[in-house]
Structure formats: C-alpha cells, structure tokens
Amino acid sequence: MKNIVRFAAILGMASVGLVAQASAFTPAQSGGFSIQAPSALADIEGDGYVIKVADVEVKGGEGEIVVIVEAKEGFKVNADYPHKVKFEDPPAGIELAKKKLSKDDGAFEGKKAFKFKGKVKATKDGTLKGEVKTSVCNDSQCLIKKESFSLKITAK
C-alpha cells in the first residue's frame, strides 16, 4: 500500500511539472506558426483566427501601434479581402497619424498572418479602442469577421 501512495505522490508532482511546462509552450515551439505581438493583451480568439493587439509605450512623443491577424491551423489570411483597422476618437493627449489603417498600412507574413502598423503620439496615458475587419479561409469556406479591441497607450 505504501508503494501505491508513493507512486501516486510522484505521479501528482510530475503532472504539476507538466502543467507548468505546457503553460509556457507556444505553437512556434511545436513547429507551428505564431507571431507574438510585443506586450500583447489577451488575444481575441475566434473561429479560424486570433487577433493580437499590443499595448504601446510612447517614448520621445511617438510610438507604433501593432495589430496582428493570425490564422489558426487549417486556415490562411484571405489575401483578397480589404483588411482594416478603425480606431475610435482617441482620448485627450493621444493623437493618431491615421484613424483608419488599411491593407496598405500592413503586410502579409506568409499566408498565416497580416500585421498592421500605425503611428501614435502621446503626451498622456490613455486607452485607445478600435475594431478589426478581417477574413480567413480554409479549403471549404471564407469567414469574414469584425472584432473590437482596446489597448493602453503609455506616455514616457
């Protein structure tokens, strides 16, 4: 009976270690495709895609907003769709170079991701809200999606 109890204790400790390792594991480590947005907020996950939005530290008055649309396994970002990011009016102390980002303000990274970039100036901290319009496809269908997001702007 003591051996069974010892085995159960060892098995329990091993499973805690496996859970800790699994939580640090990313798809890129498994040979999959993953793009990490710096300081990413919680990813917005939907059918066939993940949208990653990064908080922005504005140093010297200007910073860069990064929004990434990443296709999940079995999907690709639709190259024919006019992907867009539209921002709400920014709070006082935050100024956007463009309130709308289009396909011209980003680039495809293979067939699995599209990365938008936009300039922001800030003299005060604040939260910027926006919306992504995107499309991903698999062999049988294309999904057109709209997702809202927010990101923190920190003026340094």
Contacts in CASP RR format, 6 or more apart in sequence:
PFRMAT RR
TARGET T0000
AUTHOR 0000-0000-0000
METHOD contacts of the structure
MODEL  1
MKNIVRFAAILGMASVGLVAQASAFTPAQSGGFSIQAPSALADIEGDGYV
IKVADVEVKGGEGEIVVIVEAKEGFKVNADYPHKVKFEDPPAGIELAKKK
LSKDDGAFEGKKAFKFKGKVKATKDGTLKGEVKTSVCNDSQCLIKKESFS
LKITAK
26 34 0 8 1.000
26 36 0 8 1.000
27 33 0 8 1.000
27 34 0 8 1.000
28 34 0 8 1.000
28 36 0 8 1.000
32 73 0 8 1.000
33 70 0 8 1.000
33 112 0 8 1.000
33 113 0 8 1.000
34 70 0 8 1.000
35 52 0 8 1.000
35 68 0 8 1.000
35 70 0 8 1.000
35 109 0 8 1.000
35 113 0 8 1.000
35 115 0 8 1.000
36 52 0 8 1.000
37 52 0 8 1.000
37 53 0 8 1.000
37 54 0 8 1.000
37 66 0 8 1.000
37 67 0 8 1.000
37 68 0 8 1.000
38 54 0 8 1.000
38 66 0 8 1.000
39 54 0 8 1.000
39 55 0 8 1.000
39 57 0 8 1.000
40 52 0 8 1.000
40 53 0 8 1.000
40 54 0 8 1.000
41 52 0 8 1.000
41 53 0 8 1.000
41 54 0 8 1.000
41 55 0 8 1.000
41 149 0 8 1.000
41 150 0 8 1.000
41 151 0 8 1.000
41 152 0 8 1.000
43 50 0 8 1.000
43 51 0 8 1.000
43 52 0 8 1.000
44 50 0 8 1.000
44 51 0 8 1.000
44 52 0 8 1.000
44 53 0 8 1.000
44 147 0 8 1.000
44 149 0 8 1.000
45 51 0 8 1.000
46 145 0 8 1.000
46 147 0 8 1.000
47 143 0 8 1.000
47 145 0 8 1.000
48 71 0 8 1.000
48 72 0 8 1.000
48 74 0 8 1.000
48 75 0 8 1.000
48 136 0 8 1.000
48 138 0 8 1.000
48 143 0 8 1.000
49 69 0 8 1.000
49 70 0 8 1.000
49 71 0 8 1.000
49 72 0 8 1.000
49 75 0 8 1.000
49 77 0 8 1.000
49 134 0 8 1.000
49 136 0 8 1.000
49 143 0 8 1.000
49 145 0 8 1.000
50 69 0 8 1.000
50 70 0 8 1.000
50 72 0 8 1.000
51 67 0 8 1.000
51 68 0 8 1.000
51 69 0 8 1.000
51 70 0 8 1.000
51 132 0 8 1.000
51 134 0 8 1.000
51 147 0 8 1.000
51 149 0 8 1.000
52 66 0 8 1.000
52 67 0 8 1.000
52 68 0 8 1.000
52 70 0 8 1.000
53 66 0 8 1.000
53 67 0 8 1.000
53 68 0 8 1.000
53 149 0 8 1.000
53 150 0 8 1.000
53 151 0 8 1.000
54 65 0 8 1.000
54 66 0 8 1.000
54 67 0 8 1.000
54 151 0 8 1.000
55 151 0 8 1.000
55 152 0 8 1.000
55 153 0 8 1.000
55 154 0 8 1.000
56 63 0 8 1.000
56 64 0 8 1.000
56 65 0 8 1.000
56 66 0 8 1.000
56 120 0 8 1.000
56 122 0 8 1.000
56 151 0 8 1.000
56 152 0 8 1.000
56 153 0 8 1.000
56 154 0 8 1.000
57 63 0 8 1.000
57 154 0 8 1.000
57 156 0 8 1.000
58 120 0 8 1.000
58 121 0 8 1.000
58 122 0 8 1.000
58 153 0 8 1.000
58 154 0 8 1.000
58 155 0 8 1.000
58 156 0 8 1.000
59 156 0 8 1.000
60 156 0 8 1.000
61 121 0 8 1.000
61 122 0 8 1.000
61 123 0 8 1.000
61 155 0 8 1.000
62 119 0 8 1.000
62 120 0 8 1.000
62 121 0 8 1.000
63 119 0 8 1.000
63 120 0 8 1.000
63 121 0 8 1.000
63 122 0 8 1.000
64 117 0 8 1.000
64 118 0 8 1.000
64 119 0 8 1.000
64 120 0 8 1.000
65 116 0 8 1.000
65 117 0 8 1.000
65 118 0 8 1.000
65 119 0 8 1.000
65 120 0 8 1.000
65 128 0 8 1.000
65 151 0 8 1.000
66 115 0 8 1.000
66 116 0 8 1.000
66 117 0 8 1.000
66 118 0 8 1.000
67 85 0 8 1.000
67 101 0 8 1.000
67 115 0 8 1.000
67 116 0 8 1.000
67 132 0 8 1.000
67 149 0 8 1.000
68 113 0 8 1.000
68 114 0 8 1.000
68 115 0 8 1.000
68 116 0 8 1.000
69 77 0 8 1.000
69 83 0 8 1.000
69 113 0 8 1.000
69 114 0 8 1.000
69 115 0 8 1.000
69 116 0 8 1.000
69 132 0 8 1.000
69 134 0 8 1.000
69 136 0 8 1.000
70 77 0 8 1.000
70 112 0 8 1.000
70 113 0 8 1.000
71 77 0 8 1.000
71 111 0 8 1.000
71 112 0 8 1.000
71 113 0 8 1.000
71 136 0 8 1.000
72 136 0 8 1.000
74 138 0 8 1.000
74 139 0 8 1.000
75 136 0 8 1.000
75 137 0 8 1.000
75 138 0 8 1.000
75 143 0 8 1.000
76 111 0 8 1.000
76 112 0 8 1.000
76 136 0 8 1.000
76 137 0 8 1.000
76 138 0 8 1.000
77 83 0 8 1.000
77 108 0 8 1.000
77 111 0 8 1.000
77 112 0 8 1.000
77 113 0 8 1.000
77 114 0 8 1.000
77 134 0 8 1.000
77 135 0 8 1.000
77 136 0 8 1.000
78 134 0 8 1.000
78 135 0 8 1.000
78 136 0 8 1.000
78 137 0 8 1.000
78 142 0 8 1.000
79 108 0 8 1.000
79 111 0 8 1.000
81 134 0 8 1.000
81 135 0 8 1.000
81 142 0 8 1.000
81 144 0 8 1.000
82 102 0 8 1.000
82 103 0 8 1.000
82 133 0 8 1.000
83 102 0 8 1.000
83 103 0 8 1.000
83 114 0 8 1.000
83 116 0 8 1.000
83 132 0 8 1.000
83 133 0 8 1.000
83 134 0 8 1.000
83 135 0 8 1.000
84 100 0 8 1.000
84 101 0 8 1.000
84 102 0 8 1.000
84 103 0 8 1.000
84 132 0 8 1.000
84 133 0 8 1.000
84 134 0 8 1.000
85 100 0 8 1.000
85 101 0 8 1.000
85 105 0 8 1.000
85 116 0 8 1.000
85 130 0 8 1.000
85 131 0 8 1.000
85 132 0 8 1.000
85 133 0 8 1.000
86 99 0 8 1.000
86 100 0 8 1.000
86 101 0 8 1.000
86 130 0 8 1.000
86 131 0 8 1.000
86 133 0 8 1.000
87 96 0 8 1.000
87 99 0 8 1.000
87 100 0 8 1.000
87 128 0 8 1.000
87 129 0 8 1.000
87 130 0 8 1.000
88 128 0 8 1.000
88 129 0 8 1.000
88 130 0 8 1.000
89 99 0 8 1.000
90 96 0 8 1.000
90 120 0 8 1.000
90 128 0 8 1.000
90 153 0 8 1.000
91 124 0 8 1.000
91 126 0 8 1.000
91 127 0 8 1.000
91 128 0 8 1.000
92 124 0 8 1.000
93 122 0 8 1.000
93 123 0 8 1.000
93 124 0 8 1.000
93 126 0 8 1.000
93 155 0 8 1.000
94 120 0 8 1.000
94 121 0 8 1.000
94 122 0 8 1.000
94 123 0 8 1.000
94 124 0 8 1.000
94 126 0 8 1.000
94 128 0 8 1.000
94 153 0 8 1.000
95 120 0 8 1.000
95 121 0 8 1.000
95 122 0 8 1.000
96 118 0 8 1.000
96 119 0 8 1.000
96 120 0 8 1.000
96 128 0 8 1.000
97 118 0 8 1.000
97 119 0 8 1.000
97 120 0 8 1.000
97 121 0 8 1.000
98 105 0 8 1.000
98 118 0 8 1.000
98 119 0 8 1.000
101 116 0 8 1.000
101 117 0 8 1.000
101 118 0 8 1.000
103 114 0 8 1.000
105 116 0 8 1.000
105 117 0 8 1.000
105 118 0 8 1.000
106 114 0 8 1.000
106 115 0 8 1.000
106 116 0 8 1.000
106 117 0 8 1.000
107 114 0 8 1.000
107 115 0 8 1.000
108 114 0 8 1.000
109 115 0 8 1.000
114 134 0 8 1.000
116 132 0 8 1.000
120 128 0 8 1.000
120 153 0 8 1.000
122 153 0 8 1.000
122 154 0 8 1.000
122 155 0 8 1.000
123 155 0 8 1.000
124 155 0 8 1.000
125 152 0 8 1.000
125 153 0 8 1.000
125 154 0 8 1.000
125 155 0 8 1.000
126 152 0 8 1.000
126 153 0 8 1.000
126 154 0 8 1.000
127 150 0 8 1.000
127 151 0 8 1.000
127 152 0 8 1.000
127 153 0 8 1.000
128 150 0 8 1.000
128 151 0 8 1.000
128 152 0 8 1.000
128 153 0 8 1.000
129 148 0 8 1.000
129 149 0 8 1.000
129 150 0 8 1.000
130 148 0 8 1.000
130 149 0 8 1.000
130 150 0 8 1.000
131 146 0 8 1.000
131 147 0 8 1.000
131 148 0 8 1.000
131 149 0 8 1.000
132 145 0 8 1.000
132 146 0 8 1.000
132 147 0 8 1.000
132 149 0 8 1.000
133 144 0 8 1.000
133 145 0 8 1.000
133 146 0 8 1.000
134 144 0 8 1.000
134 145 0 8 1.000
134 146 0 8 1.000
134 147 0 8 1.000
135 142 0 8 1.000
135 143 0 8 1.000
135 144 0 8 1.000
135 145 0 8 1.000
136 142 0 8 1.000
136 143 0 8 1.000
136 145 0 8 1.000
137 143 0 8 1.000
END
